Amino acid sequence: MGGATKVVLETIQVARHVGRLGLRPVQKVARGLAQVGEDFAIWGIKLHPVQEVLGRERSVELLDAYFQVKEVVAESVTSLSHQSWTSALQTGAQYATLGLRQAGVAARVIGPLDEHWHVLKVIKSLRVAEQERRERTGHSSVTLT
């Protein structure tokens, strides 16, 4: 059963990485299009005829307001994206746990909303730090399990 559990857990990890890789090209195109739109809008506001109609001060105020709104929207989208990703990972962990139980494996997959998620991250960081220390000094007096 230990080998089957490892295969299931590795499959979940691979699925997470594939999901992340699949979203990168879409995000890159969306960012590129947003940047083109932003460049065009700024260019338009800085045109001399537009500044004559709006006035120099209003043009500057409009640009300042635009950059403030852009910052708030970017933070909101980042937060929403993070929440969606966290929720998707939690749902995946719940379904993986259900699949393991149906396969007769007494195990649980921990998701980012579980209380033990951060503890596992700390343990993993400590293991990496200990491994690096061992490699530097050439011996080990502490073993993390």
KACORMO-V950818 format. One line per field, one symbol per residue. burial: + if it has 16 or more other C-alpha atoms within 10 Angstrom, else -. A space follows every 10 residues. Layout:
# KACORMO-V950818
burial: ???
This chain:
# KACORMO-V950818
burial: -------++- -+-------- ---------- ---------- ----+----- +-------+- --+------- ---------- --------++ -+++-+++++ --------++ ++-------- ---------+ ---------- -----
